[in-house]
Amino acid sequence: MKLQRKNRRVLALGALAVSGALALTACGSDDTGNSNGSGDSSASAAAGNIKCDDAKGQLLADGSSAQKNAIDAWVKQFSAACQGVQINYKGGGSGAGVTAFNQGTVAFAGSDSALKPEEVAESKKTACTDGGQGIDLPMVGGAIALAYNVDGVDNLVLDAPTIAKIFSGKIKTWDDEAIKKLNPDAKLPSTKIQAFHRSDESGTTDNFTKYLTAATPDNWKFEGGKAWTAPGGQAASGSSGVAQAVKQTSGAISYMEESYAKDLTSVAIATGASEPVKPSSETATAAIADAKVVGTGKDLALEINYTTKADGAYPITLVTYEIVCDKGNKAETLPSVKAFLTYIASEEGQGILAENSYAPIPADIISKVRTTVAALS
């Protein structure tokens, strides 16, 4: 499989080189950060076996910033094949995406948390017609990295109780005894800890706090959800915002989807496994493989095991769902929605994820997603 993916990537890069700068520019993001694209005919070779069917026009979407880098990578390939479609994914956060979907202003939304019952009920009023409702389709997996900026410390290990105390303000400096105990060989400075959290409603926040609640309930008693509720700390907007804050601030630490932490240093989590586990596409996929489908009907919402102790399984993971109507999608955008979701759920589409620091959805789950996408109406 790795060899096949590598070969596909080489072919894709070769095709892009032939198509030239025009295709690269057209398939990228505009200067507002929104995905868009059109390409010339020679760029279509980069898109493999994508089927456009009747896809055309503009496709508006919003939601999870955690999956924004994955969406951008997919849009480059999809736009090269389906030049009649312009995809604009805003990436304003999971909360914004669900709100926009239920207001009927976007064709689909991305969310790092499954729809709540009241959100499903709301979707029946405006977003979906013909008795349809919003459903969750797991499409992107990822590790939530704890990226930090501490001079001279390159291999930091933390466990759930210590993480909870850092983000609740109980541990205030990097040379705290609890951190020293987990890192006996590290030269920990007395630098003040600058813990950053998301200022916007975020599914990454929801999953991070679910981990703390599950893994160390005695040390994390704050209400969960997309909004940050613990006291103290500093706030920044979006995954890119907290990543930039860590990069610029001595003593900083924050949580973010792993693709945003690739230029930063990340914590290894002591879970009770034989070795502390660092975030990666492989360790996140290992954790997601232990998830259970808890949605009903066509909904494929998952329940993640945040307390896993399996070797090589990273416990702080998220799954980003694409939210659409099971039926009653807008007729003018349905062909484009189906074509795009069919591609990103395909073997080729999922293969792009690991190349961009994301985790592919396990085979038994993504096969259900493909069946559901094919039946959207």
N, C-alpha and C positions, 0 to 999 in steps of 0.2 A: 504493500500500500504506500509506504513512504517513497519508494522508487517511482511509483506511478505518479504520485503527487509532484515529485521533483521534475519528472518529465513534462507534466502538464505545465508546470511553472516555466520551464525553459522554453517550451513552445509559445506560451503566452508572451513572454518577454521578447522573443524573437519577432512575433507578429507586431507587437507594439513598436519595436524598433523600425520595422518596415513602414508602418503607418505614419511615423513621424510625430513631431511635436504637436500637430493639430489634434490628433486623436488623444494624446496625453492630456492636453489642456481641456478638451471638450468633455472628457470623461471624469474630470476631477471634481473639486468643490469650488463654489464661487467664493468671493471674498467675504461673505457673511458667514461662511462655515457650512452652508447648505449643500447637500449633494445634488449634482445636476450632471447631465451629460448628453451628448450626441457625438457620433463619430463618423468618419468616412467609411466607405465600404470595405477598404482593406483592413480596417481595425477589427472587423467581425471575426476574423480568425482567432483573435485573442479570447473570444468568448466561448470556445468549445462547442458544445452541443445545445446551447440555450434555444428554447423554442419560444418565439415571440407570439405566435398565434395572432390574435386580433388586437394585441396591445398597441396603444397609441395615446398621444396627448400627454398632459401633465399629471403626475401622481404626487399628491401632497401627503406627507406623513410627519409625525412628530413623536417625541418620547425619549426613552432612555438615552442618556449621553454615554452610558457604559458601552453600548453597542455601536456608537457612531463610527469608530474606526472600521468595524466590520462592514457596516452599511456602505461606507465609502469604497471599500475594496470590492464589494459586490456590484455597486453601481458602475464602477469602471468597466467591469466585464459585461454586465447586462446591457449597458448603453452602447457598447461596441457592436453588439448583435442586434439590438432592438432600437434602431436610431430614431424611430417615431415616438419614443417615450422619453419624457424628461422627468426624472425623479428628484424631488426636493424633500429631503429628510432634515428637519430642523434640529433635532437632538436637544430639545429644551428641558429634558428631565422626564422621568416616568409619570410624575403627577400631572405635568402639563400635557403629556401625550394622552393619558386617559381622559382628561377633561376635554381636549380637542376632539377626541374620537366620539365621546358621548354628546358633544355639541354638533356633531355631524360635519365638522370643518376639515377633517382629514380622511383619507381612504383607509388607512390603517395606522395603528400606534404601536410603539415599542414600550414595554414596561418590564422592569426587573422584579416586579411583584405581580402575582396573579390578581385578576379582578376580584373585588369584594362583592358579596351578594347585592349590596345596594348599588354598586356600579353596574352590575349585570342588569338589574332592574331598570336603571336609568338608560342603558343602551337600547332597551326595547322601545323607548319613547321617541328618540330622535335619530339615533345612528342607524338602526336597523328597521326594515319594513317586512311585511309579509310574515309577521310572527317570529322574526329572527331575533337573535340576541348576540351580544359580544362573547367571544370565546378566546381562550388562551392557547397559543401554539408555540411551544418551546422551540427556539430556533438557534440561540446562541448561548454557549456556556462560558463561564469564565471564573478565574480566581479573583477574589478581592484581596489585593495586595496591601500590606501595611508598609508603606514607603516612609523612609526616615532620612534625616540629614543630621548626622552626628559625626563630627570630625574624628578620624582615627578608628572608627568602629565599622567594620565591614561585614561581620557575620553575626548579627544580633539575633538572639533567640528569646522569644517571649511565650508565655502560656496564657490561657484564657483569663485567669484571675488577675494577672499583672496587666494585661491589656485593658480589662475593665477598669482597673484602678487608675491607669493612665488617662483614659478618656473620661472618667468621672472626676478627675482632678485630685484624687487621693495620693497618687504618686506624682511628685512635682519636679524632680531632678533626675538626670540620667544615671547618677551614681547611687540611686536608691538601693537599699539592701536587697529588695526583691529582685531587681534587675541584675545585681551583682551575683546573686545565687545562681541564676540561670546562665550567667556568662562569666565564669570564674577566671578565664584567661584574657578577658577584654579589659582594655584601659578606658574605663568609663569616666567621662568628665562630669563635673558638677553643673554642667549647663542646664538651664531651666528648660523643661519640656514645653514645647509649643504644640498642643494638640489641635488639629484642624478638623472640622466636620463640614458637611454640606449645608449651605444656606437655603438651597431650594429643596422642594419635595423630591426625594430620590429613592428609587428602588434599591440602590446600593446601600443607602443608610438602613433601609428596612431589613435587608439581608444581613448586614453587619450586626445590627442590634439583635436580630433573631439568633445569630450565632452566640452572642454574649449571654442572652437570656437562657439559651439551651445549655451552654457549656459551663457557665458559672453563675447560676441564679442567685447565689448568696451575695455576689459582688455587683450584680447588675439588676437593679430593681426599677429601672425607668421604663416608661411606656414605650412600646415599639411603634413601628409605622414608618411612613416615608419622611416624616418631619423629625428632626433631631430634638430630643426632649431633655437630654442630660444637661446639667449646669456647667458653666465655664467653657473654656476653649475658645477658639476663633473659628469664623465661618468663611467659606469661599463658595462660589457658585460653579456647579458642574464638575465633572471629573477632571477636565483640563484645569479648572480653577484651583482645586485642592492640590493637584500635581505641581502646578506652578508655585503655589505657596510653600510647599515642602522644599522645592528646589532653591527658593530664594531665602529661606528662613533657617538660620542655625538653630538646631535643637528641635526641629519640627518633625511631626509624624502625622500621617493621615491615612485613611482607607480609600482605595480607588480600584477600579477594574484594572487588571494586570497590564493591559496594553498601554495604559497611561503611565505605568511605572517602569517601563523598559529602560529609561535613561536615569533611573534612580536606584537606590539600594533598598531591598525589601527584607522584612523580617522572616525568619523561619519559625514555624509554630510548633511548640512542644505539645503533642496531643495525647501522649501515652503510647505512641507507636515506638518502634525500635530506634528511630532517628527523628529529629525535628524535620518538618516538611516545609519546603519553600514553594511559593506559588509558581505554577507553570500550566500550560495547556494539558499536559499529561496528568499532573496531580489533580487538576480540577475535574477532568473527565473521569478519573478513578473515583472521585467523591460523588459525582453526578450519577454514575452508574448504580449507586446505592439508593437513588431517589425512587419514590413511588408515585405513580399517576393517581391523583386523588380527585381530578375533575370528573364530571359526569357528562354523559352524552358525547358530544363532539369536543367538549372542553378537555384539554390535556394538561391542566395545572399539575405541578409536581410538588411533592413534599420531600425536602432535602434533609439528610441526616447530618446536622451540624456537629454532632458529638462523635463522629467516626474516629476510631483509633486504628484503622487499617493502615498498614505500611504503605507509604507512597500516596496517601489520599489527603489532599489539602482541605481542611474543614471549612474555611470561610469562602464559600462559593456562591455564585448566583446563576440563575438562568433568566435570560431575557426572552420574553414572550412577544410575538407579533399578535396584535389584537385585531380581529376582524369580526364580521357578522357571520354566523353559521349559515344564514340565508338572509336575503334582503339587503345585500350590499348594493351600492349605487351602480346602476347599469352602465353609466358612462365610464366608470373606472374599474369595474369588475374584471374585464379581460387583462388589464395591466397588472392589477393586484395578483390575480392568479398566476400570470406568467412570471412575475418577479418572485413570488413566494415559492412557486414550483422550482425555480432555479436555486434559490438559497437553501431549500431543503434537499436538493439533489446531492449526490455523492461529490460532484464537482464543486458545488457551492459550499458544502460543509468542509471540503478539503482546503478551502482558502482560509478557514478560521485559524488553524494551528500556525499557519505562516504569519498571522497577524496577532499572535499571543492570545488567542481565544481557544476555547475548548469545544470541539464538535459534540453535538448531542449524540448519546449512545444509540446504536443501530436500531434496537427494538423500539425506542421512543420515536426516533425520526421517521421510521417507516409508517407509524400511525399518523404523524404530521402530514406526510405526503398523501396519504389516503384522504385525510380531511380536506386538504387544500384542493384536491381534485374534485371534491364534491361541493365546493362553495358555489353559491348561487345568489 
